[in-house]
């Protein structure tokens, strides 16, 4: 009997620790930092050496911005902290990745998404299904914002290579902006060939009121295909390298 009691006492801390580790976060706020390597962007855009040198001498290499992802009741809302103007390429053309352009609401139960996008002088409300991403989960792990995350790779929009790290400790199949579809919350996304990353820097485990996660309402209502056609029509006069950069950044 005495030996049995000793065994119980020895196992109790392990049981408590296991219960703590097994607890899944159901609601909260994730702060993301978005970084764009603008020096690389200028090179890819085909800018002149003069324009590139001017930008390099007057701007930091990385353009950074922040956004919050609210999640609760199988819904997420990605909110840019500042809806500012993007950096300019060629001193004329705005580069959408370098700014906070998208307010994105996702209903994971209904598999629907509503994104408010400001493109040039237009504001759109893009309503469509959640983007279907064919993820390939790997055996690589890393820590992001204190959480153990697993790597997954994918292609989106036919040619954009995506690397994501997700944690199953946050039981949501969501992520920043329009990235979703993994068996856990995405805490880091990189588009290696497009020089942009989103990375979680702080996670707050708290109850989010339902009224805090609502879809945006302002903008011209269109779907993903209509947006793609509008973008291609609007920038058809630009050089091919710049067009490619803009199409990718505007449709993400």
Secondary structure, DSSP 8 states (H G I E B T S, - for coil): -HHHHHHHHHHHHHHHHHHHHH--B-SEEEEEEEEEEHHHHHHHTT--HHHHHHHHHHS-SEEEEEEEEEEETTEEEEEES------EETTTEE-TTSS--EEEEEETTTTEEEEEEEETTEEEEEEEE------EEEEEEEEETTEEEEEEEEEETTTEEEEEEEETTB--S--STT---SSSEEEEEEETTTTEEEEEEEEEE----GGGS-----SEEE-HHHHHHHHHHHTTTS-HHHHHHHHHHHH-
